[in-house]
Amino acid sequence: MRTTQYYRRLPKDVRAFVDRQFRDAYELIDACRNPRTGLYGDAYMTRGVNPESRCSIAATGVGLIALCVADAEGWDERAMEKAIATLRGATGRVEGCRPARDAATGFFAHFVDIDTGDNLGSEISTIDTSLLVAGALFAGRHFRDRAPMIAETAEALLRSIDWRVVVADKNAGVIHMIVKNGRGAAPLPAYNEYVLVSYLALLGRPDEPDIRELWANTFAEPRIPELPQALYRNIPVLTDSTLEGAFLSSFVHQFPFYLVGDYAKSPMYRAFYENACMADRLKWKELSDVPSYVWGYGAGANDGLYATYHADKINDSPGEIASAYIVAGFLPVYPAGIYDLYALYRLHIPYDRYANPEDPMDEARFRAAYKYGLHRYSWRHLEQPNRWYPEKVTVIDWSSMLYGLAAFKRGMAFFTERLPVASAAAAEAGDQAG
């Protein structure tokens, strides 16, 4: 595979770091995979047993894309076999495992038992189902020449879902977040990561006028400049509200960039993506005690620090927690961010070479917390004696690390070549209807 100019020009020591962190980005996800069912745990537990018993349907979609990366890089000779097994588990074809789904619409429960698929008291989620289906379609395209049954299973999964229920307001781009008793509920206005839901709905049911109009009226590329925007230092950033200063967590911008074919190829969305990156970086510069390489407003677990989980964003970041995987996710539009990650590694989190002979317990805790490299951290707790050791790494949030490094090394073509374009499906369906 070809590499990008940015990767080729790296100094030897920086490239070695990138290669190690890239591989570890996959290894963390693989550590969360149940070998029997193929399902993936919600998080990597830094102090516990992996995979954990709680499967995230969204994490399982991430796992399928991770297997494509591992296959392309030559890291896992069983990647294709694992992808087949994971799709079998996700679609209820592994004995004793049937992931919970809404009987009327086919949408999946967010969290299920990783062995049995039983619903663990969670909602029937449109976005988490979409993340699973996106991963399946990605794998189908990646492995189509060697294992066409993956694409066949992915297409069958896509069409097994009644996407019509996601449409709350086709004119305003409002999408239902959950499904209750076969009907959509909890409407959420655009813009947000639910772009992915509209995208998959269009791929799955391009014949449905409401689904076509939901996309055409709000999410199609020509409509991107009409989405709500917030200004940060006169930089327009896409958001979901008309209220001044209402920003979104940076992962919201990253998921469509890597998972929605139309957006991955769009110069217009890329321009807004650059803006989101710049706003994130500049906001961190307002903190006078934080060096320039510390930034990244992401979502993730904060167990052991102040709470459990939070989606950090401009103007709403309790404790000022930085997410290294957000920096990685923005590398296609800010390749210099690789040096920010390297500085963090060299100066504070040398995860592959850390030693503390004076305090073996500290060394063990450090190595456990950062076994797979940089992730979520508190700048003010990086140094002893107040260092915070993260207790878990949520897979869906970690995905930006894998996606960003894949694009940095191999280029965005790795994603655009494996993502269908929804506008083409809409045009074809419109022609047939006409």
Residue, then its C-alpha position, 0 to 999 in steps of 0.5 A: m500500500r502507498t503511504t502519504q507524503y506526511y508519513r514518509r517525511l517523518p523523522k525516524d523516531v517519530r515514524a517509529f512512534v506512529d507505527r507503534q501507536f497505529r498498531d496499538a490502536y488496533e490491538l486495543i480494539d482486538a483485546c475487546r473482542n469476544p472470540r466466541t461470539g465476535l462481539y466487542g466490549d464497550a471499553y477496554m478495562t485497564r484494571g480488569v478483565n477483557p473483553e468485558s461482559r457488556c458488548s456495545i453494538a457501536a463498538t462491534g461496528v468499530g471492530l469490523i473496520a479495525l479488522c479491515v485496517a489490520d488486514a490491509e496492514g498485515w497485522d492479523e492473518r485471521a482478520m477476514e475470518k474474524a470479520i465473518a465470525t463477528l457478522r455471524g454473531a451480530t446477526g444472531r447466527v452464533e449458537g446461544c447468542r442473539p443480540a437484542r433487536d426491536a422486533a418491529t424495526g430491526f434496530f439493535a439495543h445499544f448494550v447487550d451481553i457479549d455472550t448471549g446478546d441479551n439486552l442489558g437494560s439499554e435503549i434501542s438506538t438508531i445511532d449505535t445500530s448505524l455504527l454497526v451497519a457502517g462497519a459491516l458495509f465497510a468490511g463488505r467492500h474491503f473483503r469483497d474479492r476474497a469473501p463476498m459473503i461478508a458484503e452479502t451479509a452486510e447488505a442483508l443487515l442493512r435491508s433488515i432494518d426499517w429505516r423509515v422510523v428514524v425520520a422525525d421531521k424530513n424538512a428540518g433534518v430531525i432524526h429519532m435517537i431511539v425506537k420504542n415499541g416499533r416507533g421512533a422517539a427522542p427527536l434530535p435536530a441537526y447537525n450531529e453524528y446522526v448524519l450517519v443515520s440519515y446516510l444509512a437510511l438512504l442507502g437502505r431505503p432509497d425508494e422511500p420519499d421521506i428518507r430521500e427528502l430527509w437527506a436532500n433537505t438537510f444533509a446532502e452536500p449542497r446543504i452543508p453550508e445551511l446547517p446551524q453554525a457557531l462562531y469561535r473567534n469568527i471561525p464558523v463551526l457546524t453545530d446543532s443549535t442557533l444559540e450563541g456559543a453552542f459547540l459540539s464535542s469534536f468526535v461529532h465532526q469526526f464520525p461523519f468525516y470517516l464514515v459517511g461516504d459523501y462527507a469523506k469526499s466533500p471539499m465543503y465538509r472538509a473545510f468545516y472539518e478544518n474549522a472544527c479542528m482549529a477551534d478546538r486547538l485555539k480554545w485550549k490556548e486560552l488555558s495559560d498553564v497548558p502547552s500547545y500540544v495539549w488539546g482535543y475535546g472528545a468524549g470518554a470515561n473519567d472513572g477515578l477522577y471526577a465522574t464516569y463519562h462526559a462528551d467534552k466540548i468548547n465551553d463545557s469541559p469539566g476538569e479540562i480533560a484532553s483526548a489524544y484520539i481527537v488529535a489523531g482524528f484531525l490529522p488529515v486536515y492538521p498533519a502537524g498534530i502528529y508532533d503534538l502526539y509525539a511530544l505528549y508521548r516523549l514528555h509525559i506518557p512514554y507508554d512503551r518504555y516507562a519505568n519507576p524503580e522507586d515505586p513499582m506499584d506506580e510503574a504497574r499502574f502506569r503501564a496498565a493504564y497506557k498499555y495501548g498508548l495515548h488516550r484520555y488524560s488530565w494535563r493537571h494530573l500527568e505528573q506525580p504525586n497526583r497522576w490520574y490513571p484512566e480505568k477504561v478506554t471506550v472503544i467508540d471514542w478510541s476509534s478516532m485514533l485508529y481512523g486518524l492514523a490510518a488516514f495519516k499513513r495511507g490517505m483518505a482513499f482508504f476510507t473513500e474507497r470503502l464507503p458508498v455514496a448516498s447521493a448516488a443511491a438517491a439519484e438512482a432511486g429517483d430516476q427509477a421512481g420517475 
